[in-house]
Each structure stands twice: as structure tokens, then as C-alpha cells.
Amino acid sequence: MVTRIIIGISVFLLTSIINPVTTSVQAQAQEQLLPDPGVVSYSFRHQFEEDVAGTLDLIKDMGVTNIEFSSLFGKTAQELRAMLDERGLICTSYGVGYDDLVDNTAQVARDAHTLGADYVRIAWIPHESPFSIEDAKRAAEDFNRAGMALKKEGLSFAYHNHGYEFRPYEDGTLFDYLVQHTNPEYVGFEMDLLWVAHPGADPVDLLNKYPNRFILMHLKDLKKGVEGDFSGSAPHEYDVRLGTGQIDFPAVLKAAQDTNIEYFYIEDESDAVVRRVPESIEYLKSLTK
């Protein structure tokens, strides 16, 4: 046994000396817990409203190249794409409203393609509180129909949870109903971590339960001590820097590795976004397998 250990150590040291670059790359690959995250444009909504070009420069200076847009901020899709291209930035997901998804699907698809996005997502189902089974049934039908149309255009549709869907229903929740009554060929889901935790659900359990349905993720943390509800609404101060709230990020990101999630986006709704996004990026870099 001792001989085997000594031989193994010798081989490792010899390999490191012969090819130190390869060994270093392998070590870095083993440590990486998630790909470089993007950001959600909503995080910088106030900055974008003042200066679109300057905000894109700001995001690039943070080392971020991937943006999920939830608004065109007064630009056309063509104008915004040109600004992205000038800076080497990309848009991989395009967020629109429910009515546009349902009533203007073709235009949404054109804009998404112009931006270079692979995904179209919405983050709110219009309803009068409380969210009901009738709301979920209507949304499931609309999602299937719009998702099919987008699929024909080479795009993937995702619904971003917002908390109210986790109201109990039969043996599960209304979120379970949405998952189970939408066609996985046409409808995927973007997990927003805060809006899973706020109504009391467990993101790791959800990822394990529906590994093939989640295709995008919003990285967002919920303030410690907060007890949420099913309203889908919360003060912005409930959104805290990643790693300082209730979310167990190492557990979530490990579970996400066994799902269909392709892109991760930091979303920060605070007024301190310019300071906090770089801090959240550093926190994510500190996480290792």
C-alpha cells in the first residue's frame, strides 16, 4: 500500500513538472462551480434609462459579457444589437410581457433573433390575487401555443417563476400544475431563486424534481429572517448580495449541474447594484466543487 502511494505521488509530481499548464487547467476546471454568469438588464434599469451606451460599457467593465434583456430601453432591436456588437457583448435571453408573448409572438421572435437571443421568457402572469387554478390553466394553454410558435422560429420559451405559483393545489402546487400541463418540447422554466425561497419552496428540491424543465436561472438571494408569502411582491431590500441571505448557493449550483440550465444571470434590484454586482461575481468565483 505504501509503495502504491509513493508511486502515485511520484507520477503526479512528474506529470506536473512535464506539463504544468495542463495540470493547472485541470485544477481550475475542477474548481469551477458554474460558468461565468450574465446579468439581467433590469438590475441596471435606472442606469439604462439614463444612458444605454454608458451602461453597456459599465457592464463590460465588470467583466460581464452576457445580458438578458427585459426591455429595449427606447432603442430598436437593431440599434441595441449594434451597440452590443461594438462592445463584444451578447444577449442570450429576451424578456417580454405576457400580452406581447401571446398577441405579438411573431414580432417577439423577430426582435429576439435580431438581438441574437436563443431564449424568450416572461416573468409575470396577469391575475387578480390570489393566483388561481383558472389562471394557471389559461397560462398553460397560452404557453403551449406561444412556445410552439417560437420553437418553429428556432427559439426556446421559458417562464420565470414569481412566487405566487407555489400556492398549494391538490397534491402539489400551482407551479407543479404549470410544469405538468405544459409541453416540454415548447415550454421551459427560468428559476428565480428569490421567488422560489420567498413563498417557502426549496430550489434544490425543485431542480431535482424537474431537472429537464429548468433551462435558465436568476441568481438572486433573499434576506435572512424574511418570511415570505404567495403575493409575488416584496420590498427591494429583501434582495441582498449573493451569499449573504437564505439561499444555499453551493447546494443550488451543484444541483443545477444535473439540469438543462444553460445560462445563469445575476439579478440585483437594489440601488447599490453598481457596487453589489461585482461583489456577487467575486462571491460566485469563490465557490468551488
CORLIN-V735235 format. One record per residue. N is the residue number from 1. RES is the residue in one letter. SS is DSSP state (H for helix, E for strand, C for the rest). NEAR is the number of other ideal C-beta (glycine too) atoms within 10 Angstrom. Layout:
((N & RES & SS & NEAR) (N & RES & SS & NEAR))
//
This chain:
((1 & M & C & 5) (2 & V & H & 6) (3 & T & H & 7) (4 & R & H & 8) (5 & I & H & 9) (6 & I & H & 10) (7 & I & H & 10) (8 & G & H & 10) (9 & I & H & 10) (10 & S & H & 10) (11 & V & H & 10) (12 & F & H & 11) (13 & L & H & 11) (14 & L & H & 10) (15 & T & H & 13) (16 & S & H & 13) (17 & I & H & 9) (18 & I & H & 9) (19 & N & C & 12) (20 & P & H & 10) (21 & V & H & 7) (22 & T & H & 11) (23 & T & H & 15) (24 & S & H & 11) (25 & V & H & 11) (26 & Q & H & 12) (27 & A & H & 10) (28 & Q & H & 9) (29 & A & H & 9) (30 & Q & H & 9) (31 & E & H & 12) (32 & Q & C & 12) (33 & L & C & 17) (34 & L & C & 18) (35 & P & C & 12) (36 & D & C & 13) (37 & P & C & 21) (38 & G & E & 24) (39 & V & E & 23) (40 & V & E & 24) (41 & S & H & 27) (42 & Y & H & 19) (43 & S & H & 27) (44 & F & H & 22) (45 & R & H & 16) (46 & H & H & 11) (47 & Q & H & 18) (48 & F & H & 23) (49 & E & H & 12) (50 & E & H & 11) (51 & D & C & 12) (52 & V & H & 19) (53 & A & H & 12) (54 & G & H & 11) (55 & T & H & 21) (56 & L & H & 21) (57 & D & H & 15) (58 & L & H & 17) (59 & I & H & 24) (60 & K & H & 15) (61 & D & H & 9) (62 & M & C & 14) (63 & G & C & 11) (64 & V & C & 19) (65 & T & C & 16) (66 & N & E & 18) (67 & I & E & 27) (68 & E & E & 27) (69 & F & E & 24) (70 & S & C & 21) (71 & S & C & 16) (72 & L & C & 17) (73 & F & C & 18) (74 & G & C & 10) (75 & K & C & 16) (76 & T & C & 11) (77 & A & H & 20) (78 & Q & H & 11) (79 & E & H & 14) (80 & L & H & 23) (81 & R & H & 20) (82 & A & H & 12) (83 & M & H & 16) (84 & L & H & 19) (85 & D & H & 11) (86 & E & H & 11) (87 & R & H & 13) (88 & G & C & 8) (89 & L & C & 19) (90 & I & E & 16) (91 & C & E & 22) (92 & T & E & 19) (93 & S & E & 29) (94 & Y & E & 27) (95 & G & E & 23) (96 & V & C & 22) (97 & G & C & 16) (98 & Y & H & 18) (99 & D & H & 10) (100 & D & H & 15) (101 & L & H & 23) (102 & V & H & 19) (103 & D & H & 13) (104 & N & C & 15) (105 & T & H & 22) (106 & A & H & 11) (107 & Q & H & 12) (108 & V & H & 24) (109 & A & H & 20) (110 & R & H & 13) (111 & D & H & 22) (112 & A & H & 26) (113 & H & H & 16) (114 & T & H & 17) (115 & L & H & 20) (116 & G & C & 15) (117 & A & C & 24) (118 & D & C & 18) (119 & Y & E & 22) (120 & V & E & 24) (121 & R & E & 24) (122 & I & E & 25) (123 & A & C & 21) (124 & W & C & 13) (125 & I & C & 22) (126 & P & C & 10) (127 & H & C & 16) (128 & E & C & 7) (129 & S & C & 11) (130 & P & C & 13) (131 & F & C & 23) (132 & S & C & 15) (133 & I & H & 12) (134 & E & H & 9) (135 & D & H & 19) (136 & A & H & 23) (137 & K & H & 14) (138 & R & H & 15) (139 & A & H & 25) (140 & A & H & 20) (141 & E & H & 13) (142 & D & H & 18) (143 & F & H & 26) (144 & N & H & 17) (145 & R & H & 15) (146 & A & H & 24) (147 & G & H & 25) (148 & M & H & 15) (149 & A & H & 18) (150 & L & H & 22) (151 & K & H & 15) (152 & K & H & 11) (153 & E & C & 14) (154 & G & C & 10) (155 & L & C & 20) (156 & S & E & 22) (157 & F & E & 26) (158 & A & E & 24) (159 & Y & E & 27) (160 & H & E & 22) (161 & N & C & 26) (162 & H & C & 21) (163 & G & C & 24) (164 & Y & H & 25) (165 & E & H & 26) (166 & F & H & 25) (167 & R & C & 18) (168 & P & E & 10) (169 & Y & E & 17) (170 & E & C & 9) (171 & D & C & 6) (172 & G & E & 13) (173 & T & E & 19) (174 & L & H & 24) (175 & F & H & 24) (176 & D & H & 19) (177 & Y & H & 19) (178 & L & H & 23) (179 & V & H & 22) (180 & Q & H & 12) (181 & H & C & 15) (182 & T & C & 22) (183 & N & C & 13) (184 & P & C & 14) (185 & E & C & 11) (186 & Y & C & 18) (187 & V & E & 26) (188 & G & E & 25) (189 & F & E & 26) (190 & E & E & 24) (191 & M & E & 26) (192 & D & E & 23) (193 & L & C & 24) (194 & L & H & 27) (195 & W & H & 24) (196 & V & H & 28) (197 & A & H & 23) (198 & H & C & 28) (199 & P & C & 20) (200 & G & C & 12) (201 & A & C & 18) (202 & D & C & 14) (203 & P & H & 24) (204 & V & H & 17) (205 & D & H & 11) (206 & L & H & 25) (207 & L & H & 24) (208 & N & H & 12) (209 & K & H & 13) (210 & Y & C & 19) (211 & P & C & 15) (212 & N & C & 10) (213 & R & C & 22) (214 & F & E & 24) (215 & I & E & 22) (216 & L & E & 26) (217 & M & E & 27) (218 & H & E & 24) (219 & L & E & 27) (220 & K & C & 27) (221 & D & E & 23) (222 & L & E & 20) (223 & K & C & 16) (224 & K & C & 10) (225 & G & C & 8) (226 & V & C & 16) (227 & E & C & 6) (228 & G & C & 21) (229 & D & C & 15) (230 & F & C & 19) (231 & S & C & 14) (232 & G & C & 22) (233 & S & C & 13) (234 & A & C & 18) (235 & P & C & 9) (236 & H & H & 9) (237 & E & H & 11) (238 & Y & H & 21) (239 & D & E & 21) (240 & V & E & 21) (241 & R & C & 17) (242 & L & C & 24) (243 & G & C & 17) (244 & T & C & 14) (245 & G & C & 21) (246 & Q & C & 17) (247 & I & C & 22) (248 & D & C & 16) (249 & F & H & 21) (250 & P & H & 13) (251 & A & H & 13) (252 & V & H & 22) (253 & L & H & 20) (254 & K & H & 16) (255 & A & H & 19) (256 & A & H & 20) (257 & Q & C & 12) (258 & D & C & 11) (259 & T & C & 18) (260 & N & C & 16) (261 & I & C & 23) (262 & E & C & 16) (263 & Y & E & 18) (264 & F & E & 20) (265 & Y & E & 24) (266 & I & E & 24) (267 & E & C & 27) (268 & D & C & 26) (269 & E & C & 17) (270 & S & C & 16) (271 & D & C & 11) (272 & A & C & 10) (273 & V & H & 22) (274 & V & H & 17) (275 & R & H & 12) (276 & R & H & 20) (277 & V & H & 25) (278 & P & H & 15) (279 & E & H & 15) (280 & S & H & 26) (281 & I & H & 19) (282 & E & H & 12) (283 & Y & H & 18) (284 & L & H & 20) (285 & K & H & 15) (286 & S & H & 11) (287 & L & C & 16) (288 & T & C & 9) (289 & K & C & 11))
//
